[in-house]
Amino acid sequence: MKFKRVKLIGKNLGDIRPKLLDRGFEVVDDDFELVVAHGGDGTLLWSERDFPGVPKLPLRDARTAPLCRVHDYDTVLDDFAAGRLPLSVLPKLEGRTRDRTLTALNDIFVHNLDRVSALRYQVLIDGELYATEIVGDSVGVSTVHGSTAYYRSITHSIFRVGIGLAFSNSTEEVNHLVLHEGSVIVVRVLWGPALLVADNSPETIEVPQNGEVTIHKAAGQAQIYGLGSFMCPKCRMLRHPNKHPFQNFLPL
C-alpha cells in the first residue's frame, strides 16, 4: 500500500471511516500522506484549496450521489488499496491582482460586483489586446477539468487541451477561446469595482475601477487518484436522470 496515513474530510464521514480502517489505513489529522475527500465536486475543490499538492482520493457521498455498480465504495477502495486506481495530475490556475493571489483547480472569474450594473473591461492575451471594451456579467479562464463546469454552462462546450476563455452575457459578439496552456490573460476593469473569484472559495478579492487581474497557469498541480471513477458519466446519470452530459468525456 503506497499510503498509510490519510486525512478524511467532507460529510457523513461515519459512512467511509470504517471502510478505510478495515483496509489498513490510519485516519489522522496531522502528518497525513493522502486526503480522502468524501462528498461532491465542491468537496474536491475545497480539499485541494486547503491542502494543495497533497494527493487526493475523491469519493462521492452515496447518500446524495447514487453510485453505479462499478464505482461503489468497496470497489473503489479495494482498487485504490491494490494500486489499481490511476493518478491524474491536473494543472491549476492563478489569478493575481496587486499583491493578492487566488488559485483554482477549475476556474478563475472576474465578476461584476454590483449585480444590477454590468462590468466593463478589456482583455489582453499574451500582451496583445483582444477586446477593447466588453460589457457583461463576467469573464473567466478555465482548466480542462473546469471546462465541464461553469465554462460549459456559459459556452455550451468543453475542451481537452489548453485553457479556456469564456465571456458571460456579453452584449458584444465576442468569441470564447481555447488558448495554449501557457497563455497569460489580463483583464482590465474599465468600470467597476469587480470581484475576483476562484472555484467555490469563500475568499474573494475586490478589484477597483482601472485595476487589472492577471490569470495564468499556476506553478503547482493537483494529484488526484481515481478521477475517472469520480467523474463517471453513468454515476452522473443516476444523479441527474433527465440530463444528458457529455458521455464520452472524462478529464483525466
LINQUI-V385577 format. One record per backbone hydrogen bond with DSSP energy under -0.5 kcal/mol. NH is the residue of the N-H (numbers start at 0). CO is the residue of the C=O. E is the energy in kcal/mol with one decimal. If there is no record, write none. Layout:
BEGIN
nh,co,e
NH,CO,E
NH,CO,E
END
This chain:
BEGIN
nh,co,e
5,3,-0.6
5,25,-2.8
6,33,-2.8
8,6,-0.5
8,35,-2.5
10,37,-1.6
14,11,-1.8
15,12,-0.9
16,12,-2.5
17,13,-0.6
19,15,-1.8
20,16,-2.4
21,17,-2.4
22,18,-0.8
22,19,-0.6
23,20,-1.7
24,19,-2.2
25,3,-3.0
26,24,-0.6
27,5,-2.8
27,25,-0.6
32,4,-3.2
33,4,-1.0
34,54,-2.4
35,6,-3.1
35,33,-0.5
36,34,-0.7
36,56,-1.5
37,8,-2.9
37,35,-0.8
38,36,-0.8
38,58,-2.6
43,39,-1.8
44,40,-2.3
45,41,-2.5
46,42,-2.6
47,43,-2.0
48,44,-2.0
49,45,-2.5
50,46,-2.0
53,50,-1.3
55,222,-2.7
56,34,-2.6
57,224,-0.7
58,36,-2.9
60,38,-1.6
61,59,-0.6
63,60,-1.1
64,60,-2.3
70,67,-1.7
71,68,-0.6
75,71,-2.3
76,72,-2.8
77,73,-2.4
78,74,-2.3
79,75,-2.4
80,76,-2.7
81,77,-1.7
82,79,-1.6
83,78,-3.3
84,78,-0.7
85,83,-0.5
87,223,-3.2
89,87,-0.6
89,221,-2.8
91,219,-0.7
92,103,-2.8
93,215,-3.1
94,101,-3.1
95,213,-2.6
96,99,-2.3
99,96,-2.2
101,94,-2.7
103,92,-2.4
107,140,-2.3
108,196,-2.1
109,138,-3.0
110,108,-0.6
110,194,-3.0
111,136,-2.1
112,192,-1.3
114,112,-0.8
116,113,-1.9
118,135,-3.1
119,190,-1.3
120,133,-2.1
121,187,-2.2
122,130,-1.5
123,185,-2.6
124,127,-2.9
125,123,-0.5
125,183,-3.2
127,124,-2.0
129,122,-2.9
130,122,-1.6
133,120,-2.5
135,118,-2.2
136,167,-2.1
137,167,-1.1
138,109,-1.7
139,165,-2.4
140,107,-2.6
141,163,-2.4
142,105,-2.7
146,142,-0.9
146,143,-0.8
147,144,-1.1
148,145,-2.1
150,145,-0.8
152,148,-1.7
153,149,-1.6
154,150,-2.8
155,151,-2.6
162,178,-2.0
163,141,-2.4
164,176,-3.4
165,139,-2.6
165,163,-0.5
167,137,-2.6
168,166,-0.6
170,134,-2.7
173,171,-1.2
176,164,-2.0
178,162,-3.3
178,176,-0.5
182,179,-2.3
184,214,-2.7
185,123,-2.5
186,212,-2.8
187,121,-2.0
187,185,-0.6
188,186,-0.6
188,210,-2.8
189,119,-2.3
189,187,-0.8
190,119,-1.9
192,206,-0.6
193,206,-3.0
194,110,-2.4
195,204,-3.3
196,108,-2.7
196,194,-0.5
198,106,-2.2
200,197,-2.3
204,195,-1.9
206,193,-2.7
207,205,-0.5
209,188,-3.1
210,207,-2.4
212,186,-2.2
213,95,-2.8
214,184,-3.3
214,212,-0.5
215,93,-2.1
217,91,-2.9
221,89,-2.9
223,87,-3.0
223,221,-0.6
224,55,-3.1
225,85,-2.3
229,225,-2.2
230,226,-2.3
231,228,-1.3
235,231,-2.0
236,232,-2.1
237,233,-1.3
238,234,-1.5
239,235,-2.8
242,239,-1.9
246,244,-1.5
248,245,-1.6
249,247,-0.6
251,249,-2.0
END
